[in-house]
Amino acid sequence: MAVNPNTPVLPTRATNNERGYINIDVQAADPNDPTPSGSSAKALGVFIAGVLDPTTGAINPAPSSSPTGGSMVQGNVASGTADSGNPVKVGAVYNITAPTYATGQRTDLQADNTGNIKITPYAGTSPLIFNGALTDAQSNTIVGNGVTPTRPAKWNGTTWDRDRKPNIKSRITSTAAGGSPTNVKTTAGDLVGFWGQNGAAITYLQIYDKASAPVVGTDTPIATYPIPANATFNQGISGGLYLANGVSYAFTTDAAGTTGAAAAAVTAFALFAA
C-alpha cells in the first residue's frame, strides 16, 4: 500500500506491556505515474517496534530520528549465523584531539584525516607501543607485551649492548721497554681481535679490564695470549670479549704478567675493539 505521510497509522491494540509492531509498506511512486500506488511503485520496508500503550494505542517510547528505546533497525540475519544480503556501511569520526569516555558510555570508532581507522592494541591496561628511540643499552622497545626488534644486540651478562663493528684500534710499531702498557677504551667495550709480529723470544699479550693503562706486575690480567718466538700472530674473537670497565693491554715475558717485555720484543702490533 501507499502511505500518506500526513495520515497517522495506529497499530492494533494489545494488552498492557505487550510489544506492538507496525509494518509499513511505503511505496515510492514513479514520478511519471500520478497514482502513488501504481504498478511502477518501488517498495520500501520500514519496521518500528516499541511497547504498546493499551489505553492510547501509542508506542512508547515514540519513534524518533535519534531513537533511544524501542525504535530500532536490525540486521537481516542473527549473530553467529551464515552471512547473507548486503553489508551495512560503518563509519568513524575524525577528532584532532582524541575524546575521553567514561565507563559504560557508547563510543565512536576513530579515524585519521584521510579516513583510516585508528587502532591502539592493548595488553590489559597498557598500550602496546611498537616504536621509540633506543639507547645503546637497549635492543628492543618493550611496553606491555609489545616488542619491536630494532637493532641487533648482544647480552653482556647484565644488559643489552648494541652490536657494533670494530671501531677502535691501537697500533704500535715496536714495544717499548716495560711492555708498552696501553689503554684502548676508557668505558665498557669488546675486544674483537689483534695482529702482530713477535721477535726472538716468546712474549705474552695480557688483556686488562681497566679504564686506564695497566700497571704491569700490579694489575691482574683477565686474559693471556702466548705469542711464539719469530712468529706472525693473528687472533679474531668471535662475538668479542666483553670488558665492563675498559679495554687495556700490555706485553710481558711471563704468563703471570709480572714482568714487562723488553723493547722491540713485538713489532707491527694492532689491536681492534668495539
PyMOL commands that set and color helices and strands:
alter all, ss='L'
color gray80, all
select strands_A, chain A and resi 19-28+42-52+59-60+93-94+110-111+122-123+126-127+140-143+146-149+153-155+160-162+168-174+182-185+189-198+203-209+223-227+232-243+247-252+266-273
alter strands_A, ss='S'
color yellow, strands_A
deselect
rebuild
show_as cartoon
